[in-house]
Amino acid sequence: MTTLAQRLQPTIRVRLMLVYGGLFIVGGLVLLTVTYLLVKNNIQQHQSAGVTAVKVGEADAADTVSVRASTSNPLYTARETNGMLIRAREDSARQTLDSLLTQGGIALAVVGGAALGLGWFFADRALRPVHRITETARRVAHSRDLTERIAYTGPRDDVKELADTFDTMLERLARAFEGQRRFVDNASHELRTPLAINRTLIDVAVRRPDAGEDVKRLGESLLVVGDRHERLIEGLLTLAGSENSVVDTSPLDLADVGAHVLDQAKAETDGRGLTVHRALDGAPTEGDPVLVERLVQNLVENATRYNVDGGGVWLSTRRSERFAEIVVANTGPVVPAYEVETLFEPFRRLRSDRVRSDRGTGLGLSIVRAIATAHGGTVTAIPREDGGLVVTARLPPAG
């Protein structure tokens, strides 16, 4: 969670702008100070020369003071006149220096503001390669297309090294995911084939006319174990495949998928005496139809198998502003709130069901969350007060 201090921290663009503008302002202050000192020194030199000239004029004027006195009454003596001239020069020098500081400060403020604006502009240009890397990473994260590369062609600097490192990382990730996909495909074939052969051999042995009761009971037990192994392998392969990105998507409606899955599960729900409640409103979304159907199927199977005879199953779909939702609730044993999140981990079941293997493999909700995450959605669950769970899966809406 972002704290207030983290939000107030300036971005790298703001910091670059402050560096550019700050350096210009500091340089302008130094230049203004040097100019002020030079002008002040020059004025002082001129004032010293003027004072010397005035003193010489006073000495020359002393010889004619009697003549001035004999004429019309002068308002000022020569000394007073020279003093006024000196003070006028000092006032003029002071005004010049004050004007230099005032106008120079205003000019520095205006040019400093322009420097900050130019710093903001040039900081954006300097960060464009980084923005390009960020945009590429964002596209890869959303589209899950690991074939895209930055392919930065700028000068060999730190940004070039960062872009090349990112491209190398994408290449290694692409190879890793491709290797995982090939492994899942090969494992799917290699694991399913022996199980299919075993099932065929057991069926043949059980159906032989000379098969005894012991052989038939043993064959039925082996078939049950084989079914569980098939579900386990199917779950593991689906979990491994759904954790990869979903590239090819098509529009679909969760209401249609929910109705289809409930129709397929009718035999099992009727066999358990479960009452199914439907509230299927339109919930259009986009995704892999096979994986989305598996998500809904796992939710319905989980609500059916971890239920009580004669209980109920509720399935509803709806669309909100941000998500297309499917909600599956069921009656069943009381689920402690602290155990809910652990049910989404692989091979995790309730404590009361951990010794039983006929209900499932503990991968159902793990596969649901993996599929939802691969589609950019979420899955949450809360316990019902009377027992059972309410599981809500949210997928991005269509478009």
Secondary structure as UniProt FT lines:
FT   HELIX           4..8
FT   HELIX           12..62
FT   TURN            63..64
FT   HELIX           65..70
FT   HELIX           78..126
FT   HELIX           128..143
FT   TURN            146..147
FT   HELIX           158..207
FT   TURN            209..210
FT   HELIX           213..242
FT   STRAND          250..253
FT   HELIX           254..264
FT   HELIX           266..272
FT   STRAND          275..280
FT   STRAND          284..287
FT   HELIX           289..305
FT   TURN            309..310
FT   STRAND          312..319
FT   STRAND          324..330
FT   HELIX           337..339
FT   HELIX           341..344
FT   TURN            346..347
FT   HELIX           351..353
FT   TURN            354..355
FT   HELIX           364..374
FT   TURN            375..376
FT   STRAND          378..383
FT   TURN            385..386
FT   STRAND          389..395
//
